Amino acid sequence: MRILIVKTSSLGDVIHNLPVVSDIRQHFPDASVDWCVEESFSSIPRLHHGVGKIIQSAIRRWRRGLLKSATWQEVAEFRRALQADAYDAVVDTQGLLKSALMARLARGATLGYAADSAREPIASRLYDRCFTVSRELHAVVRNRRLAAAALGYADEGEPDYGIQAAPAGFTWLPHRPYVVFLSATSRDDKLWPEANWLALGRQLNAQGISAILPGGSPVERERASRLAAGIPGAVAAPAMNIPDLAALLAGGRAAVGVDTGLTHLAVALKVPTVALYTATDPGLTGVLGVAFHRNLGGKGQIPSPDVVLAELKSALA
């Protein structure tokens, strides 16, 4: 059996889809599983040993260059890659019009959410077969349930993200245990107050634990540097790609993160994780895994440093 999964973005959504690969390989050990994903997030499925070919789209970048011939050359190459192999099933777990169009381009029966389940109901018109999956379920559960219905097996047991990373000995790391602070996110209302990060970091330092603060964009790295300057023993990490971030997380004692995809990556790597929510409800998209994890806060709620520290103590006990 040859299967193509279409889950293109965003970082957290792609991570939430990893257990689908583990489920498929469990029920069909000889299956070949390919994945269509946005280029920015292609390093995530590469972490899973069960993923074969990765077909990269670049919708976000292509939109900015529609008048360039190079853009249309890339689009043509993307289409050829989608159609290079015949698939027994093309499963779109994204449920958007753009993902359904990509699935339709591939050679194989297209399977996806019914109109009452898809994020964009119009997407269901492009599938050969549709399946109803409650929108009240966690995103990981929804992905697993759709794939199970589409491919004819039962989604049972805890989610297995199927990824691992070897802890990396970066030369800039402190010579003592550390907790990764994932302080950056896509929206300002999802940020945890800087005073809270400072308070938590100082309390951890008093216990012999350093805070490591990665950041992607210049603004994020500037915030990380500012926070690290106010926390004894803390380190603002240099710019890192996702494989390096995975290695950093894997070597940490725990992770504390706001509503961002990297917090979900920590959980997928079975790193003890405390997730902080200030503007969204974690019920359907909070962290979910088999290792220690806690979702704190919610819309209009700001967890206190003392509450976070108490959860970390449980994780590190």
C-alpha positions in Angstrom: 0.0 0.0 0.0 1.2 3.5 -0.9 -0.3 6.4 1.0 0.1 10.2 0.7 -0.7 12.4 3.6 -1.6 16.1 2.9 -0.9 18.3 6.0 0.9 21.4 4.9 0.9 23.8 7.8 1.3 25.2 10.4 4.1 24.0 12.7 1.7 22.8 15.5 -0.7 21.3 13.0 2.0 19.3 11.3 3.3 18.0 14.6 -0.3 17.1 15.6 -0.4 14.9 12.5 2.7 12.8 13.3 0.7 10.1 15.2 -1.2 9.4 12.0 2.0 8.0 10.4 2.7 5.9 13.5 -0.9 4.5 13.4 -0.6 3.7 9.7 2.7 1.9 10.1 1.3 0.0 13.0 -1.6 -1.4 11.1 0.1 -1.6 7.7 3.8 -2.3 8.5 4.7 -2.6 4.8 3.0 0.6 3.7 4.9 3.4 2.1 3.8 6.8 3.6 4.7 10.0 1.8 3.8 13.5 3.0 2.9 16.8 1.3 3.9 19.7 3.5 4.8 23.4 3.2 8.6 23.8 2.8 8.9 25.8 6.1 7.8 22.8 8.1 9.3 19.9 6.0 11.9 19.1 8.7 9.1 17.9 11.1 8.0 14.8 9.0 11.7 14.1 8.3 12.1 13.4 12.0 9.7 10.4 11.7 11.3 7.2 10.5 8.0 6.1 9.0 7.8 8.9 6.4 9.1 8.1 3.0 9.1 10.9 0.3 8.4 14.4 1.3 6.8 16.6 -1.3 7.3 20.3 -0.5 4.8 23.0 -1.4 5.6 26.7 -1.1 2.2 28.4 -1.2 3.1 31.2 1.1 6.2 32.1 -1.0 4.5 31.5 -4.3 1.8 34.0 -3.5 4.4 36.7 -3.2 5.9 35.9 -6.6 3.0 35.2 -8.9 4.5 37.4 -11.6 7.8 35.6 -11.6 8.5 32.8 -14.1 10.6 31.0 -11.5 7.4 30.7 -9.3 5.5 28.9 -12.1 8.4 26.6 -12.8 8.4 25.6 -9.1 4.6 25.1 -9.2 5.1 22.8 -12.3 7.8 20.9 -10.5 5.6 20.5 -7.4 2.8 19.1 -9.6 5.1 16.7 -11.2 6.3 15.5 -7.8 2.7 15.0 -6.7 1.9 12.9 -9.7 5.1 11.0 -9.9 3.7 8.0 -8.0 0.2 6.4 -7.9 -1.3 6.2 -4.4 -3.8 3.8 -3.0 -5.1 6.6 -0.8 -4.5 10.4 -0.6 -5.6 11.5 2.9 -6.0 15.2 3.5 -6.1 15.9 7.2 -5.9 19.7 6.7 -9.5 20.2 5.6 -8.8 23.4 3.6 -9.6 24.3 0.0 -5.9 24.6 -0.8 -5.0 21.2 0.7 -7.9 19.6 -1.0 -6.7 21.0 -4.3 -3.3 19.5 -3.7 -4.8 16.2 -2.8 -6.8 16.3 -6.0 -3.7 16.8 -8.1 -2.2 13.6 -6.8 -2.8 10.2 -8.5 -5.1 8.3 -6.1 -8.4 8.3 -4.3 -8.8 11.4 -2.2 -10.1 11.1 1.3 -10.9 13.8 3.8 -13.3 15.5 6.1 -17.0 15.8 5.4 -18.5 19.3 5.1 -19.7 19.3 8.7 -16.1 18.5 9.9 -13.7 20.3 7.6 -12.3 23.7 8.5 -13.4 24.9 5.1 -16.6 22.9 4.2 -16.1 23.6 0.4 -13.0 21.3 0.6 -15.2 18.3 1.0 -16.5 18.7 -2.6 -13.1 17.7 -3.9 -12.8 14.4 -2.1 -13.8 11.0 -3.5 -14.9 9.9 0.0 -15.7 12.0 3.1 -15.9 11.2 6.7 -17.5 13.0 9.6 -15.3 13.6 12.6 -16.4 15.7 15.5 -15.0 19.2 15.7 -15.2 19.0 19.5 -12.2 16.5 19.6 -8.6 17.5 20.2 -6.7 18.1 16.9 -4.5 15.0 17.4 -7.5 12.8 17.9 -9.3 14.3 14.9 -6.3 13.6 12.6 -6.0 10.0 13.9 -9.8 9.4 13.6 -10.0 10.6 10.1 -7.1 8.5 8.9 -8.5 5.5 10.7 -11.9 5.9 9.0 -10.3 6.5 5.6 -8.0 3.5 5.8 -10.2 1.1 7.7 -8.6 0.6 11.1 -9.4 1.6 14.7 -7.4 4.4 16.3 -6.6 3.0 19.7 -4.2 3.8 22.5 -2.1 6.9 23.3 -0.7 9.0 20.4 2.7 8.0 19.3 4.5 10.9 17.6 7.2 8.6 16.4 10.0 11.1 16.6 13.2 11.4 18.6 16.3 13.6 18.7 19.7 13.0 20.2 20.6 15.7 22.7 23.3 17.9 21.2 26.3 19.2 23.1 26.2 22.8 21.8 29.4 24.5 23.0 27.4 27.5 24.3 25.2 25.5 26.7 25.9 25.9 30.4 27.5 23.0 32.3 24.5 22.3 34.4 20.9 21.2 33.9 18.6 23.5 31.9 15.0 24.2 31.1 14.1 25.6 27.7 11.9 28.7 27.7 9.8 29.0 24.6 8.8 32.6 25.0 8.1 33.5 21.3 4.8 33.1 19.5 3.0 34.5 16.5 0.6 36.9 18.4 1.4 39.4 21.1 -1.7 38.4 23.0 -0.3 34.9 23.4 2.9 36.1 25.1 3.5 35.5 28.8 4.5 38.7 30.6 8.3 39.2 30.6 8.2 39.8 34.4 6.8 36.3 34.8 9.7 34.7 32.7 12.2 36.7 34.8 10.6 35.5 38.1 10.5 31.9 36.9 14.0 31.9 35.6 15.5 33.4 38.8 13.7 30.8 40.9 15.1 28.0 38.7 18.6 29.5 38.9 18.4 29.4 42.7 17.8 25.6 42.3 20.8 25.2 40.0 18.9 25.1 36.7 19.6 27.4 33.8 17.1 28.8 31.4 17.8 28.6 27.7 15.9 31.0 25.5 15.7 30.3 21.7 14.2 32.8 19.3 13.6 32.7 15.5 13.0 36.2 14.2 15.2 39.2 15.2 12.4 40.5 17.4 12.2 37.1 19.1 15.9 36.9 19.6 16.0 40.4 21.0 13.3 39.4 23.5 15.3 36.3 24.4 18.5 38.3 24.9 16.6 40.8 27.1 15.2 38.1 29.3 18.5 36.2 29.5 20.2 39.4 30.7 17.8 39.5 33.6 18.1 35.9 34.7 21.4 34.7 36.3 22.8 31.7 34.4 20.4 32.0 31.5 21.5 31.8 27.9 19.9 33.3 24.8 20.4 30.7 22.1 21.7 31.6 18.6 19.4 31.2 15.6 18.6 27.5 15.2 16.8 25.3 12.7 14.1 22.8 13.7 16.5 19.8 13.9 18.8 21.8 16.2 15.8 23.0 18.3 14.7 19.4 18.6 18.2 18.4 19.9 18.1 21.4 22.3 14.8 20.3 23.7 15.8 16.7 23.9 18.7 17.6 26.2 16.7 19.7 28.5 15.2 18.7 31.8 11.9 20.3 30.8 10.3 23.0 28.6 8.0 25.9 29.4 6.3 27.4 26.4 3.6 29.7 25.2 1.0 28.7 22.5 3.5 27.9 19.8 4.4 25.0 17.6 7.7 24.4 19.4 5.8 23.7 22.6 4.1 20.8 20.8 7.4 19.7 19.5 8.7 19.4 23.1 5.7 17.1 24.0 6.2 15.1 20.8 9.8 14.5 21.9 8.5 13.3 25.4 10.2 16.3 27.1 8.3 17.2 30.3 6.4 20.3 29.2 4.3 23.1 30.8 2.3 25.0 28.2 1.1 28.5 28.9 -2.1 29.9 27.4 -3.2 33.5 27.8 -5.4 34.2 24.7 -6.7 30.8 23.6 -8.5 27.8 25.0 -6.1 24.8 25.2 -9.0 22.4 25.1 -8.9 21.4 21.4 -5.3 22.4 20.6 -3.4 22.2 23.8 -0.4 20.0 24.3 -1.2 16.3 24.3 1.2 13.3 24.7 2.4 10.4 26.8 5.1 12.1 28.9 4.5 14.7 31.6 2.6 17.7 30.2 0.4 20.4 31.6 -1.8 23.0 29.9 -2.1 26.1 32.1 -4.3 29.2 31.7 -6.7 30.0 28.9 -8.5 32.9 27.2 -8.0 35.9 29.4 -6.1 33.9 32.0 -2.4 34.4 32.9 -0.7 31.6 34.9 1.5 32.8 37.7 5.2 31.9 37.9 4.5 30.1 41.2 1.9 27.8 39.6 4.3 27.1 36.7 7.2 26.4 39.1 5.0 24.0 41.1 4.2 22.0 37.9 7.9 22.0 37.0 8.8 20.6 40.3 6.3 17.7 39.7 7.9 17.2 36.3 11.4 17.2 37.6 10.8 15.1 40.7 
